[in-house]
């Protein structure tokens, strides 16, 4: 079979029928694996410097656990990143041990780390259907939910007011497979508050900190078609997000930014549709919103074993995606979801069947730059100036 089989009529037919998921992953990888592709980078400047040269911000989240115990990682982080996000330490489950108690120890430590190392700080996340404390189900009901949510936002956002660059206010509120006409997810928040919980959260956040940028953060916006059984069709999801954003804006909701997560899949990059993605980003910008890539990484658990081939495919995904997205002037920041393969959610969530370590991030587990780093550096270098 020709290496370029995806370009043959049979390949196009296969794509059209949406059967990619069942076709051998190696064949798909070959379709994008171009051993001659040039990932050369000029100079030694860091990702944060290259991003800043174009008016962009680059950063990543980290965990208190890692930053406070891994001195090598903690020293490396500020060399590449201009902004630190709290990966888990500001989630409900971690700061609300009981309805009456807040525990800010780790959040405070993270902010202090950011300050000490001259990093901006990003809060994640105020309203999510996951990472809720065990007591949530038992104690929160439609009578008290508004008070509890507003109080939470007031205390958490208020505590860091004036010191935080941006907050993920609402995370992943859409889930088309739940079958609602507005596309909203059947989340615990929707159950107790109805669809207006989104607006409520943004208003409370603005009230508690008039300065930080308020972000709506959503997944599965980068591809076309349906990739696997639990995802929505990418186009339908983009339409639903636009509708939600239009509704929020028309009601004067204080929202500043759409966060597109960007958890890419190395085996599905043929589903990146630059034209449609560009059009979507332009539509978002027309709503007078900024855009951030909030959780970029490339899942490699089904890519070939060979590290050179794998790294090349991961790098290809990074550069192909970023070169489209960074063309949109409304895009102001890029976060990878982690900095080094040493600490990535994917090693637990999407491990490889062959037992090899996953390699989804710009730095390897020794904190050295990989081809994915080159791909990002190139994308920043080639991005238009903001
Ligand atoms: O990377 C995070 C992982 O360490 C946590 O166990 C998990 C549950 O809290 O959340 C992961 O981050 C998620 C983020 O908060 C929201 N978007 C999807 C991310 C990956 O699951």
Boltz pocket constraint, residues with backbone or C-beta under 6 A from the ligand:
constraints:
  - pocket:
      binder: B
      contacts: [[A, 87], [A, 88], [A, 91], [A, 130], [A, 131], [A, 171], [A, 261], [A, 295], [A, 345]]
      max_distance: 6.0
